Amino acid sequence: MSLEGEGAPLKQSTLLNRPDLRHVGSNMSVHSDLYVTVQVWSGSKALTVPVQTAYKPFRAERKWNEWLRLPISYTSLPVDSSIAITIWDLSPNSGKNSQGHAIPFGGTTLSMFDDENQIRKGRQKCLVHRHKIADGTMEMLTPAIFTSKKKAMTGEVGVQAARDAEELERMETLFKKHEMGDIPRIDWLDQLVFRDFETRGLKAAESSLKMLQRRRRLDNTKGETTDHPPEQTNDCFSPPAFVLNVELPKFDFPVVFADHEYEVPPVSALANGQTHQPAQHRHQAPEVQFGPGINAVDDCMSAIGAKIAQVYDPEVGQRDNPAETKHRRLFRSSHRHGILDKDLKPNAKVRDELNTIMNYSPTHTLSPEEMDLVWKFRYHLTRDKRALTKFAKSVNWNDQSESKQAIQVLGRWTEIDVDDALELLGSSFSNPAVRSYAVDRLRKADDHELLLYLLQLVQALKYEHISIESTEGALDDSSLARFLIQRAASNFLLGNYFYWYLMVECDDNSPEQGTHSRDIYGKVAYDFMRSLIDQPNGDEERKTLLRQAELIAVLSKIAIDVRKSGESMSKRADKVKILFADPTNELLIIDPPLPLPLDPSIKITGIVPDQVTVFKSSLSPIKCTFRTVDGQTYPIIFKVGDDLRQDQLVIQIITLMDQLLQKENLDLKLLPYKILATSTAAGASQFVPSQSLSSIVGKFKNNPALAYLKYHNPDNTQPLGVRQEALDTYIRSCAGYCVITYILGVGDRHLDNLLLAPDGHFFHADFGYILGRDPKPFAPLMKLSKEMVDCMGGVQSEHYKQFRQYCFMAYAALRKSSNLILNLFSLMIDANIPDIRLEPDKAVLKVRERFHLELNEEEAMVSLGRIIDDALASYAPVVIDKLHEWAQALRN
């Protein structure tokens, strides 16, 4: 915009000693022509080339009023960015820091972000450092905003000048807010303020003039002389000789680089901290600054804008609003010990409100009014099994009196479902009595049902009260740990999976897991192995688990050696066969027979080296074929270098959903294969003889999926030439996997991970992307390709209509069990699953969103039908599948 200020005229003695200064433009005229260059710096490096103002002759004042556009976007600016502004003067003689005939008149450097990490905007007054080029390095010597540590000069004039400067700076800050629209405009009041500001400005100028005159007298007394024009003084009471007015672009809203995150000061005795809360980020606590008149004028560090003291709110640790907490105590005190509480019954209106609350999903947060309503009619709600979790959320468990009465009410409640018991074992409920009540409900579940939830129950151990300091009796306070150990020790099938789930958690050394959780799982595993000794066949089962660990260690070593060999695929396959046939690895004959960790119902007696192969992949997974005690073979795929816990979770949920659908008399022939993670970087999966749709398309040209089924299941009496049972299996499994993968948000679907077995079973593989994540753009919500529908006879066929009907029936049945599925995902939030770890607070909400619980059943079916139509009509998956096919061809 403009340059303000005037420098003192040069002394004749200076001009005699330095004749070159006579021809400098600013020494010849107080309004000489100047030009400005602007450059962006960060980290002591220039981010842009300098941008220069156009030539403009000055007459009465130095004003450019020119916008300069710098060649960098705001989104590319680092947080330490600054603008280096240099004002150039002209001289026929070159001098220090000169560039040709241009010598620096002065420079100033303005940081792009303020202390709150917001982009600076609007008008800025920048201090000009005479005869210096603007410095954009980390240790800048030309700051635009300057505060000195020097003491102000004593005396009445010095104190008054400091006060005037402080008040002027405060007024300029308010003027800037007024200009930006942060302060409302009131014309008549604004005029009064402007007049008062002019008056104060004149007084400040008089005080400054007196200060300069006093300083010159002192300098003359000391006999000091300088060879250069006088520099501006940097004391807090002395105004600069030159100030550059700069205007930056304005925005309607603050543009922030990153918000400050402050720690909670540990000064509150009122904190109601939860036992299992995520760690807070450690940052500097907020500071406050006082207004004018409080600061000491003799210390420039305490000038306006300086941060003086740290002030903490003593109630900052409170989770609840103090007013709401007091209201709750007053309200509940009248409904705590009253005799009539047990006989309270809601009227019709309140009954409808309670029914609405009971229908809330587990992710819904109750309002204080809803909590009070549930507490008031708690005795009436004991007959409703859905109400227990809502009641547990409504209790203030930190209030001893309220907590004690709530525990008594729990004993009167009707028996709840398993899904509600799982919710009570989540991180939201830390009261031991509540968790013990949930475990008592789980005791009534048989081993088969318990196996469906075992993965989540192992994760729930993180929220138990388990002491890691004591060695004896560490699990006495954990009802869940004692329950799982007791059930796992009495059933080897449960014990097998329980052991491997614990081993994976003990092997997880990532920062997300933490040493506390690893110690908890180590103690549980130790107590489990000890408890096996007390069982009738416990010693043999304990040795069996140790033999399984030895088997996995040998397979892992072989897989690592093969992957690191760097040989061709054929040589790798030969090497694997040699290693498996090596007697020192003890894989040819396994005696006594060993239950396979992946499926303990299968007992293996050795490996078949001739049927071992290595797949084409960067991780070189190995297909191992074992002999079983009944003379059959059982092939598995063993992989090292990949975390299979996410795939394991998806297969577990698919298995559970298959059980839920069969309870509704809906068999969709899902046939989920087994997956077991044996560590955080290794695992095994069941090998199902099948072919990918990609390979089927390569073998059969016209209607490839139907041609494949016709080849394996020919029947000329049927319209499509395929045996009816195989075609029915295909249609049912297609419908089931389409609905389930939509609910789970499975991504990265292409023809290579869509598999088809010869008997008609269709299924998905490779669940590296879930919860809506997908590496490919414009991916549909549901994977339904043209090849899949053509196999049914096309969109006009009766088989396709039957497929849609199966989709609607499956979706309606799974929506009824949505609470169970949501609770299972809630328990997996801290399981270090990759796609859950990205946004743990949104993982459950993403699954809930796919259920569309806000819609009734008819509206939900309409929504699902629209999703099916969109998936079939979308062209993006066709293009993506073709690109994927080309990429695979180039890779091979």
BELKA-V670366 format. One record per helix or strand. SS is the DSSP state (a for helix, b for strand). FROM is the first residue (numbers start at 0). TO is the last residue. If there is no record, write none. Layout:
SS FROM TO
SS FROM TO
//
This chain:
b 1 4
a 11 16
a 18 22
a 24 27
b 34 41
b 44 45
b 50 51
b 61 62
a 73 75
b 81 89
b 98 98
b 101 110
b 112 112
b 117 118
b 121 126
b 128 129
b 142 142
a 155 179
a 186 221
b 241 247
b 255 255
b 287 287
a 299 301
b 308 308
a 321 332
a 338 342
a 347 357
a 367 375
a 377 380
a 386 393
a 399 409
a 417 423
a 431 441
a 446 462
a 478 489
a 491 506
a 513 532
a 537 564
a 568 580
a 582 584
b 593 595
b 598 606
a 608 610
b 612 613
b 621 627
b 632 639
a 644 662
b 674 678
b 681 685
b 690 691
a 692 698
a 703 711
b 713 713
b 721 721
a 723 743
b 753 755
b 761 763
a 785 789
a 797 815
a 817 826
a 833 837
a 842 850
a 856 872
a 875 890
//
